[in-house]
Amino acid sequence: MQQHSERQTSPARRTNTPQIRTDTTARPGPATADSILALQRSVGNAAVNRALGPVQRVADAKEVLTNSHWQARAGNNPPVAASAGGSKRDLDDVIKKVAPDLLERLRREGRGAAGQKQLKLYRTMDSDEAEAILAWKGAGKHAGTEQWLRSSGNRSATAFHAAKTAPDSQIGAMPVKKHLGDWEQAHHYYKLNHDRSYDEAAKGNTGRRVPEAASRPSQRTLEFTLKPGAHEVLFSPDYMAPASEGEGPANLRRAFPGRTFQTGSGNEGGLPGYVGMKSEQHGDFSLHVGSNTEATQLLFQMFLQDVRDVTPKASRQWHDTTDKY
C-alpha cells in the first residue's frame, strides 16, 4: 500500500477465531517437526512439499491476512526467534528453479481447491504504476511469461531479459511495487491520498474546492486475485520472508514448526526473491514485493490469476455535494 507507516506493532482488528477445517482426503496426517526432518533426509527438501502438502485449509481465504488466523494455526507452539538475516534469491535463482517448480505446485494445489474462495489482495498506487501493471496484463505477459518458464530450455536471467525486450514480447515481470494488503488498507490509503490532494486543489469562485482539480485520477486501486489454493502455498518458508518483529510475523513462524523462515530486512520486511510480510497500523499486516525488485515481482506473479482496476469501488463513498466520504 502507498505511504505505509513503518510501525511494527498494531492492535488486531479482528478477534474472531477463523474457521479452519482439516482436509484429510488423499492427504497424510498432520506433519510434525520430526516427520518433516525424517522426510527431508530421505527424499530431499524439494519433495517435502509434494509429499506433505498443506495439512489444513482455511474456510475463507481472506482470513490468512489476519493475525488471529496465524495465532490459531500456531496453537500452543513455542515462540520461534527470527533468523539473524535473510539469504536473498536473485533473478537467476527464481527463473531456473523456484518459479517453474512453483507453477507445478500451484497447478496441483488448484486441483484440490475447487470451490474454495480465492485470496484477493489490494494496492492503492499512483496512476503511472497502475497503468504499467494493466499494460503488462493487456500485452499478455502474465500467461506468456508462465509459458516461457514452462517451455524454455534456456532459462536464465540473461535469456529472460533478451526475451522481454524482443518486439511485441509477451514476457516480463509485473511492475508492481511495495505493499499489498486487504481491502480496508487499500480504501484507507485511497481516502488519505485523495483528501490530501483535494485539500491542495484550487478553489472556484464560490470558495468551494473544485473536484475536477483535486487530482482524483492520480490515485488508483488495483485488485490482485490469486490462483485457487495459492494462499495455502504463499504463506510458507519457501516463498515468504516475514519481518523480524510484529505479531503476524511471529505467529507465522510458530505455525511452521521445524521449518525456518528467511527474515525480511528492515522495517519493510523485504527480501529479494521472497514476498515480505510486515505489521501495519491499518490492517494487521501487509505483503511486500520490493521496489522494482524483479526477482520478487516475478515470484509473486506466479501466484496471480488476475488483476483489475477497482478504483470506482475505492471511491464509492465519496459525495461531491458534501465534499466528504
C-alpha positions in Angstrom: 0.0 0.0 0.0 1.2 3.5 -0.6 2.8 5.5 2.2 2.6 2.8 4.9 3.6 3.6 8.4 6.7 1.8 9.5 5.4 1.0 12.9 5.9 -2.7 13.8 3.1 -3.2 16.2 -0.7 -2.8 15.8 -3.8 -3.9 17.6 -5.6 -6.7 16.0 -8.6 -5.6 14.1 -10.4 -8.9 14.1 -10.8 -11.0 17.2 -13.0 -13.8 15.7 -11.4 -17.2 15.6 -11.0 -18.2 12.0 -12.8 -21.3 10.7 -10.3 -23.9 9.9 -11.2 -27.4 8.6 -8.9 -30.4 8.3 -8.8 -31.7 4.7 -7.9 -35.4 5.0 -8.8 -36.6 1.6 -5.8 -38.2 -0.1 -3.5 -36.4 2.4 -1.3 -37.6 5.2 -2.0 -36.7 8.8 -0.6 -33.6 10.5 3.1 -33.2 10.0 5.4 -32.9 13.0 8.9 -31.5 13.1 10.4 -35.0 13.4 8.4 -36.3 10.4 9.5 -33.4 8.3 13.1 -33.8 9.2 13.0 -37.5 8.5 11.3 -36.9 5.1 13.9 -34.3 4.3 16.7 -36.7 4.9 15.2 -39.5 2.9 13.9 -37.6 -0.2 15.3 -34.1 0.0 13.8 -30.7 0.6 12.3 -30.4 -2.9 10.0 -33.3 -2.4 8.8 -32.4 1.1 6.0 -30.1 -0.1 4.9 -32.5 -2.7 4.7 -35.3 -0.2 3.1 -33.4 2.7 1.1 -30.6 1.1 -0.9 -28.2 3.3 -2.5 -30.1 6.2 -5.2 -27.6 6.8 -7.4 -25.4 4.6 -8.9 -22.1 5.8 -12.6 -21.8 5.1 -12.4 -18.1 4.0 -9.2 -17.2 2.1 -9.1 -13.6 3.4 -8.6 -14.9 6.9 -4.9 -15.5 6.1 -4.5 -11.8 6.2 -5.3 -11.7 9.9 -3.2 -12.1 13.0 -6.0 -14.2 14.6 -5.7 -16.8 11.8 -2.0 -17.4 12.3 -2.4 -17.3 16.1 -5.0 -20.1 15.8 -2.9 -22.1 13.3 0.2 -21.8 15.5 -1.8 -23.0 18.6 0.5 -23.8 21.5 3.7 -24.0 19.5 6.5 -22.2 21.3 7.9 -18.9 20.1 10.4 -19.1 17.2 13.2 -16.5 17.1 13.7 -14.7 13.8 16.8 -15.7 11.9 19.7 -13.3 12.1 19.3 -12.3 8.4 17.9 -13.3 5.1 19.6 -15.0 2.2 18.2 -13.4 -0.9 17.4 -15.2 -4.2 18.4 -13.4 -7.4 16.6 -13.5 -10.7 18.6 -16.5 -11.9 17.5 -18.5 -8.9 13.9 -17.7 -9.4 13.9 -18.3 -13.2 15.9 -21.5 -13.2 14.3 -23.4 -10.3 11.9 -21.6 -8.0 9.3 -20.3 -10.5 9.0 -23.5 -12.6 8.6 -25.7 -9.5 6.1 -23.2 -8.0 3.9 -23.3 -11.2 3.7 -27.1 -10.9 3.0 -26.9 -7.2 0.2 -24.4 -7.8 -1.3 -26.5 -10.5 -1.5 -29.4 -8.2 -2.8 -27.3 -5.3 -5.5 -25.8 -7.5 -7.0 -29.2 -8.3 -7.7 -29.7 -4.6 -9.1 -26.2 -4.1 -12.2 -26.5 -6.2 -15.0 -24.3 -4.9 -12.7 -22.6 -2.3 -12.7 -18.8 -2.2 -9.6 -17.2 -3.7 -7.5 -14.6 -1.9 -7.7 -11.1 -3.2 -5.0 -8.5 -2.4 -5.2 -4.8 -3.0 -2.9 -1.9 -3.5 -3.6 1.9 -3.8 -0.9 3.4 -6.0 0.0 6.3 -8.4 -1.7 6.2 -11.8 1.7 5.5 -13.5 2.2 2.3 -11.6 -1.4 1.2 -12.2 -1.2 1.9 -15.9 2.1 -0.1 -16.2 0.6 -3.1 -14.5 -2.6 -3.0 -16.6 -0.4 -2.6 -19.7 1.6 -5.7 -18.6 -1.7 -7.6 -18.4 -3.0 -6.3 -21.7 0.1 -7.3 -23.5 -0.4 -10.9 -22.5 2.7 -11.0 -20.4 1.1 -12.9 -17.5 0.3 -16.0 -19.5 3.3 -15.5 -21.8 5.8 -15.5 -19.0 4.4 -18.6 -17.5 4.5 -20.4 -20.8 8.2 -19.3 -21.3 9.1 -20.6 -17.9 7.5 -24.0 -18.6 8.9 -24.5 -22.1 12.2 -22.6 -22.4 15.2 -24.9 -22.4 17.5 -21.9 -21.7 16.1 -20.4 -18.6 18.4 -17.7 -17.2 18.2 -14.0 -16.3 20.1 -13.2 -19.4 17.7 -15.2 -21.6 14.7 -13.6 -19.8 15.9 -10.1 -20.4 16.6 -10.8 -24.0 13.1 -12.3 -24.4 11.3 -9.5 -22.7 12.9 -6.8 -24.9 12.0 -8.6 -28.2 9.5 -6.8 -30.4 5.9 -7.4 -29.3 7.2 -9.5 -26.4 4.7 -11.3 -24.1 7.3 -11.9 -21.4 8.1 -9.7 -18.4 7.8 -9.3 -14.6 4.7 -7.5 -13.4 5.8 -3.9 -12.4 4.1 -3.9 -9.0 5.9 -2.2 -6.1 6.0 -2.1 -2.3 2.9 -3.3 -0.3 -0.3 -5.1 -0.9 -2.9 -5.8 1.8 -6.6 -6.3 2.4 -9.5 -4.1 1.2 -9.6 -1.9 4.3 -6.0 -0.9 3.9 -6.4 0.0 0.2 -9.5 2.1 0.9 -7.8 3.8 3.8 -4.9 4.9 1.6 -7.1 5.9 -1.2 -9.1 8.2 1.1 -5.9 9.5 2.8 -4.3 10.5 -0.5 -7.5 11.8 -2.1 -8.1 14.0 0.9 -4.6 15.4 0.7 -4.8 16.2 -3.0 -8.3 17.6 -2.6 -7.2 19.9 0.2 -4.4 21.2 -2.0 -6.7 21.7 -5.0 -7.7 25.1 -6.4 -10.9 26.8 -5.3 -13.7 28.0 -7.6 -15.4 31.5 -7.4 -17.6 30.3 -4.6 -14.6 29.4 -2.4 -15.5 25.8 -2.6 -12.8 23.4 -3.9 -13.3 22.2 -7.4 -13.5 18.4 -7.5 -12.0 18.3 -11.0 -8.9 20.0 -9.7 -8.3 17.5 -6.9 -6.1 15.1 -8.9 -8.6 12.3 -8.1 -7.5 10.1 -11.0 -3.9 10.1 -9.8 -4.8 7.5 -7.2 -5.8 4.1 -8.4 -6.6 0.9 -6.6 -6.0 -2.5 -8.2 -7.3 -5.9 -7.1 -4.9 -8.9 -7.3 -6.7 -12.3 -7.3 -4.5 -15.3 -6.5 -5.0 -18.7 -8.1 -7.1 -21.3 -6.4 -5.4 -22.5 -3.3 -2.4 -20.2 -3.9 -2.7 -18.6 -0.4 -2.1 -22.0 1.1 1.3 -22.0 -0.6 2.3 -18.4 -0.4 2.4 -18.2 3.4 5.3 -20.7 3.8 9.1 -20.6 4.4 9.6 -21.5 0.7 8.2 -18.1 -0.6 7.7 -15.7 2.3 10.2 -13.7 4.4 8.5 -12.1 7.5 9.9 -9.2 9.3 11.8 -9.8 12.5 9.2 -8.1 14.7 5.4 -7.9 14.8 2.5 -10.1 15.8 1.7 -11.5 12.4 5.3 -12.5 11.5 5.8 -14.0 15.0 2.7 -16.2 14.7 3.6 -17.2 11.1 7.0 -18.5 12.3 5.3 -20.5 15.1 2.8 -22.1 12.6 5.6 -24.0 10.8 7.5 -26.0 13.5 10.7 -27.5 12.2 11.0 -25.0 9.3 13.0 -21.8 9.1 11.8 -18.6 7.5 14.3 -16.2 5.9 13.9 -12.8 7.6 12.9 -9.7 5.7 15.2 -6.8 6.2 14.5 -3.5 8.0 11.0 -2.3 8.8 9.6 -3.2 5.4 10.2 -7.0 5.7 11.5 -7.2 2.2 14.0 -9.7 0.8 14.7 -10.2 -3.0 13.3 -13.4 -4.3 10.7 -13.7 -1.4 7.4 -12.0 -0.7 7.9 -10.0 2.5 5.5 -9.6 5.4 5.3 -6.6 7.9 2.9 -5.4 10.6 0.7 -2.4 9.8 -1.3 0.3 11.6 -4.2 -0.1 9.2 -4.8 -3.8 8.9 -2.9 -6.5 10.7 -0.1 -6.8 8.2 0.8 -6.2 4.5 2.9 -8.2 2.0 6.0 -6.6 0.5 7.2 -7.1 -3.1 10.1 -4.6 -3.0 10.7 -1.6 -5.2 11.4 -2.7 -8.8 12.8 -6.0 -7.4 12.4 -8.2 -10.4 13.1 -11.5 -8.7 10.3 -10.8 -6.2 7.9 -9.4 -8.8 8.4 -12.5 -11.0 7.9 -14.8 -8.0 4.7 -13.0 -6.9 3.1 -13.1 -10.4 3.3 -16.9 -10.3 0.6 -16.9 -7.6 -1.6 -14.5 -9.6 -4.7 -15.4 -11.6 -5.9 -11.9 -12.5 -5.5 -8.2 -11.8 -8.1 -5.5 -12.4 -8.8 -1.8 -11.6 -11.3 -1.3 -8.8 -10.8 2.4 -8.3 -14.6 3.1 -8.6 -15.1 0.8 -5.7 -12.4 2.6 -3.6 -14.0 5.9 -4.2 -17.6 4.8 -3.8 -18.2 6.6 -0.5 -17.2 10.0 -1.9 -20.0 12.6 -2.2 -19.3 15.6 -4.4 -22.2 17.5 -2.8 -20.8 17.3 0.7 -17.1 17.1 -0.1 -16.9 14.1 2.3 -16.7 10.4 2.3 
